[in-house]
């Protein structure tokens, strides 16, 4: 610090603050939000904190200053504890040899209220789904829109609520659904559903999990207009609800007699407590076979991944893609697998 100019000393202080916040975020997934609800908000900002620390590292590297060590150490710790939030392409995968393809998509009521000021968005979404031809699709915020036709899927299970407008979660499948049901969460329209599908000699359980939303507009200009105290209270309440919902889901998950794939919109990041708990010993399709940032939510300033496809180790991941089509506030994701006994 002694040999630094005044401006560099100030930059280093900010660097130390951001590095400390990132370091703190690494341990928060191991603490229930009911204990540290407000601190848990850091889980949503981890991608931003990582990017800022990378910028600081590059800054000190260019200046050939030893201060680069701090961000380098913190980033390295994060890589080995939580994994990278950027994935380089895996060239050894063979996406053409697959037994099962699964898509997850929060369809935002198929643009029922015209959040996207464009005609025929719902039909474009269906055309996109048809073009990718997933064997199974898990949808959150599903609405049986009068203009959509998903009859190219042979089987479906949907769980809807609402009086004037029906909406909820749905699973569509090309393979027979022999059992299905809903895992209800208290005091919310969010829930988890499941469908047991039969493919050849295998019976597989597909979960569709939709955890509580923050219900905060991600538009930065609108965020500036919101009262900060109100936002913090909303975050605290939502994270506590997510923990409760996760605990309910995990009890149901533990009773599953079949190999499972868990899809869903967790409304939280891969650096969160709820992600860690739901994932357990399962594998994350993005981490196993994805590339890039795997961004699944349309946030302007940094990539956020809050939608997931998880599966047991008996499924061999062959490919994973997140598609950048703006028909919803979420992006569809698609994973392909080989099945092993």
Helices and strands as residue ranges (DSSP letters): H 6-28, G 39-41, H 42-62, H 68-81, E 100-106, G 108-111, H 121-132, E 136-142, E 155-161, E 167-173, E 177-184, E 191-199, E 202-210, H 220-225, H 228-254, E 259-265, H 273-279, E 283-284, H 285-289, E 307-311, E 315-322, E 333-339
